[in-house]
Amino acid sequence: MGNWSFKRCFDPCLKNRGQSPYTEVLYLNKENVDYDKYVTADKTAVIEEQKKAFNEELKGAFSNSLTDKAKKDFFNMYKDVLKEKASVKTNVIANANNKAVVEVEYTTVNLSDLYSYVSQLKRAYTDETKDYDTKHSEEFAASKFKDIVNELETKEGSRPLRIFMVKEDGKWTVKSSDLYSDSLGKTFGSSYIR
């Protein structure tokens, strides 16, 4: 194998630092000084994918009654909670020829209970006010979204995600056509926790 060595194959961005700059900045809304130095990504596209998964969760809880502004505000509230509660730990399992496979162990906000919380609030509103207009009960539940999302528990993934990264122009990015790259958006934007 010539002068190939195990240590040589690990790029500074991919070293197990406990936090991946890619995941931390794009999905968890955190700051990471290594992001601009070692990572590149279409931030808008990555966040839109996460937002799309999040909006699907909102549809299940609120039907289609939410305005675009409310969805945007709720997404920002959710990202703030992710920043506080979610975590990632990365481990490079393969790296050669500017390609790498990274395992991501994660804990994220469990959105699978969102529907239950919203339903309880809608029911409580109807019971208390005797107003059976679903639009009003949804408005009431929506007004409590910040409280709801703060109440949601975190859940650890039962197995790490594996993501495929490529190094282009000296910076790392998730290969967007890879099956697992979509899992990051779903994992940090919906109730998809595996």
PyMOL commands that set and color helices and strands:
alter all, ss='L'
color gray80, all
select helices_A, chain A and resi 7-9+21-26+35-38+43-62+68-85+111-129+134-143+145-151+179-187
alter helices_A, ss='H'
color red, helices_A
select strands_A, chain A and resi 87-96+99-109+154-156+161-168+171-174
alter strands_A, ss='S'
color yellow, strands_A
deselect
rebuild
show_as cartoon
